């Protein structure tokens, strides 16, 4: 189709007449499924259209009192009808096809969402997260001006041949219907559903979130052999003891054996809060003032009590903050601290230590479970349990959050066998065997797991995935964190992710671990693009001789995540698996904090690389 340039389509508010709008409408209505992408002319044309948010709010408020948006048993009238007339996953008689199961408008879906409809909340969230909600509303307005009553709709894919139990669904653009799930049209708003096994029962129960955590922990401990580390980890030097009504510092040196404890991953931020120092060390052994704890740590204490543990490790309260020697020693033990933890609590959305663990976005939906009735199966057939989710739910909950901007939380994530995320996208569980959420408490299908960083210890890992996630994070090393800057040199305790400094290794004859003997480091001095503040420094990703640092002693990162979907082959020198990475992380992380420190030294010979790193 020879289309008019989108600049020829002015914003709706400035139409001199309806001819230009009709021209846009003709192109929009006759567009093929493959033409629905963000840069197409008819899509870009609506970008500058204003949205009357006051009018939208009035429409939503009015629709909330109508019969078809009222909610009973979790769903509105239209969603109940859709679930009771759901197309079967497989239909060999009709072949693979898409079926429209309901019409909708954005205001109607939002009204039902506010009334409590789980399905509408799921659809609305899918449009909003992907940036299509406002586009849909602008297109709806254009069609209304022209008297076109074309509505958006919900389509479900059916298969001719049974291959799996997955059933894609998507929201069609107003006035259009996509014919297949993998067209450009459907791909923009595609969601997923999956037939659940009869063993999935948690979704039918009404559970307090922390009671759900206890069930997840019990199931993992009793049923997931791969989630129990095969390594022997040393005890943390200190832990926080959680009594019924007291919190205090406790020393572990006299313990005869390990005891289960939690760890906390969180962002410090710039605000002041209570920390362990040389001055209050003695008093902390008796009691830590609970009322002085910042909200995130206070919430973590509450969570630990509820799930039945007695101890938690928090860096601010377990490392003596004004003693560099203590920092260096404790930094060398991070693999033991997080690797030996029973569970890690991640305050994923809090921007600082006062943000807390229990912040949720209003009307966010990470999916839902429901029973659907396939009328083609006959009236006597029992409804089938089906879960509904987005393939992006893992990224949204575990990667696209503020905590992910802290570079060193990658280490915490990889070392811990179980992590529970508390954030504005609700509760999310991740262990080496499974992922689940408060929306999908039994399990989340494997298609969501492609971006996972946590795997069983025996499963090989691609190095580029680790580099991708680390490179997306921001790194800030505070100047003189412990008064240790002398003559332009900063000594820091780090665990290092090092690319470009590996010696060539022998070909590995098989994939049987361990591979530590094949991993060597070149010593000496190398220029590298490491800055005192590396926020926004993307050159570190592309340079062949770069060094990635995983600082574990001090510093904060507070910038918005800049996640990269993939790295080119040229940007990743070679792929390495999970065992090799962990061997280097353990080796360098320990050595760096003792007598083989990595030195960051001001560099005049290579001005493009402000500092060089010396590996002794």
Helices and strands as residue ranges (DSSP letters): G 6-8, G 12-14, H 19-29, G 33-35, H 41-44, H 53-63, G 67-69, E 71-72, E 75-76, H 77-84, E 97-104, H 106-114, H 118-129, H 133-145, E 152-158, E 169-172, H 184-187, E 190-195, G 202-204, H 209-223, G 225-227, E 238-242, E 247-251, E 262-265, H 281-286, G 290-292, H 295-307, E 311-313, H 315-318, H 324-331, H 334-339, E 343-347, E 368-372, G 375-377, E 384-389, H 393-394, I 395-399, G 402-405, H 409-415, E 418-423, E 426-431, E 435-437, G 446-451, H 463-472, E 489-492, E 494-498, G 516-518, E 524-528, H 539-542, E 547-551, G 569-571, H 578-593, E 598-602, E 611-615
